[in-house]
């Protein structure tokens, strides 16, 4: 984002703020299928704010064999 400092950031998941996600870069660790969502970013300063387009993240989890086939 470009603008007059200081810039502030708030990442959002499905339109809702992600707690403590207030850096220019969002890092998600140990994701699972529950993290599949639309992510976006709000950036603001004293002059106003801008909302990014959403990016869809889909977490694909490989299947597990829980019972061996007969």
N, C-alpha and C positions, 0 to 999 in steps of 0.2 A: 504494500500500500504506500502511496505517496501522499504527503501532506505536511503541514507544519507540526513540529513536535510540541508536546508529546502525543504520540498516537497510542490509543488504547484498543485492546482486542478482546473479543468474546466469541469463542467457538460455540456453535449450536448443533444439536443432534435432533433431527426431526422438528426443528423450529424452537427447541427449548435450550436454554443455556446449559452448558456443561460446566459443572462446578470445578473451579480451579483451572479452567482451560482459557487462560488470559494472555498467552504468548503469541507471537507472530506465527509460530509453527505449532501444529497439533501433533503430538506423539501419542499413539495408542499402543500399549503393550499387552501381550497375552489376550488378543481379541478372540471372541467366539461368535457364534451365530447371532447372539443377542446384540452384538455391535453393528450388525447390518442396518444401515440407516442412510438418510440424507444428511450430509454435513455441510454447514455453511459458516461464514465468519462475518461478524459485525466489527467494523473499524471506525473509531471516532476520535475527534479532537474538539477544540473549542468552536470550530466553524461548522460542525455537523457530523453526520455519520453516513456510511455506505454499507450496504449488505451485499455480500458476494452471491453469485449463483450457487446453487446447491450441487454437491457432488455425491452421487450414490455409491456407497461402499457395500459390497456383498461379500460376506465371509462364507466361504465354502468349506464345510467340515466333512472330511472323508467318513464314510460309514464304518461302523465297528461291528464285528461279529461277536454277538453276545452269547449265542448258543451254536455250538458246532453242528453243521448239517449231518444228518444220518445217512 
